Amino acid sequence: MRILDRYILKSVLGLFIGCLLGFFSLYIIIDIFSHLDEILKQHVGLQILAEYYFSYLPIIFVQVAPVAALLAILYTFGKLNHTNEIIAMRSAGLSIYQIGKPVIILGMVMSMLVFFVNDRFVPRSLSITEKIKDQMERGSKKIRGKEQEVISNMSMYGLKNRLYFINRFTPSTNTMEGITILEQDQHQNLTRKIVANKGTFRGNNWVFYQTITYNFDQYGQIRDEPQYMEEEVMDIPESPQDFLSQRQRPDFMDIEHLTGYIKRLADSGATSTVRNFRVDLYQRFTMPLTTLIIILLGLPFSLITKKRATGMSSVGLSLGVGFSYYVINAIGIALGKSGILTPLLAVSTGHLIALSLGLYLIHKLP
């Protein structure tokens, strides 16, 4: 590694770590003060607080790493510009890519690190923090929140080899709406499908309303006429609490488990749920690239060798472009989950646009 590369990399790494520590501290301080009344009211101990915020560190890291990297390169190259070191490097015959090579390599490494942390640590951290938060929020507030809770788009793999898809589930009234149940054999072949408009839990039984039952043969074709019933007591062993505890959330699963879950749901007919899960899965692969892309977007603005006022405006413009990149990415994901774009295109559009823009701006630098 050249001395110049080490010089730039040392500055960027130091600032990156400093920004991360700053973001960690700010998040914890702001979160503590915003929930201080609740913490004191519930007499939450220091050990529980420490465990909660320690578990949250991987989540914060994944979220703030791109911003920390952007601030680090803007400050580093802004300082080099201020001391005319960028001009000296260009005068020595170094190209923009040679000057920016160490931070681009750093962006690749950081993207791989974000991918690893997001897949291995974030799902577990989310599960732990939710359980701890549940303990911290015990009391009247939790009860009121539970009474008002409505869960949308619930899916679950239950007993008797059944897949459940529920549009809306209200725990306070033990009521389901928009129910689809798929029964499969040991080879995951569909044998029965039950569709119901509504279901309520009475005593120890589920009672469904306006049900239609389809039976399938070994070739997946509908056998006999569908059976319609206005009201039917269902042979479902799961209680409302079972649905709450076993519901599947993609953010609680790593890539391997999420891929396997999608495969089990692929032939279910619940296209919206499968589509949403695929968007979440593909996003696991594209989201870590944000750090590298943000660096490529910030690099051309930070290397502009002009007056101080123009340099400050370039920093502001760089932050604006980075914000726009996040907005475009969020819009793409929303379009993917609504079915307008395919899942892969939805999670890739924002990244491809930002990557192309970053490379174009770097190429256009004098």
Order of alpha helices (4+ residues) and beta strands (2+ residues): alpha-alpha-alpha-alpha-alpha-alpha-alpha-beta-beta-beta-beta-beta-beta-alpha-alpha-alpha-alpha-alpha-alpha
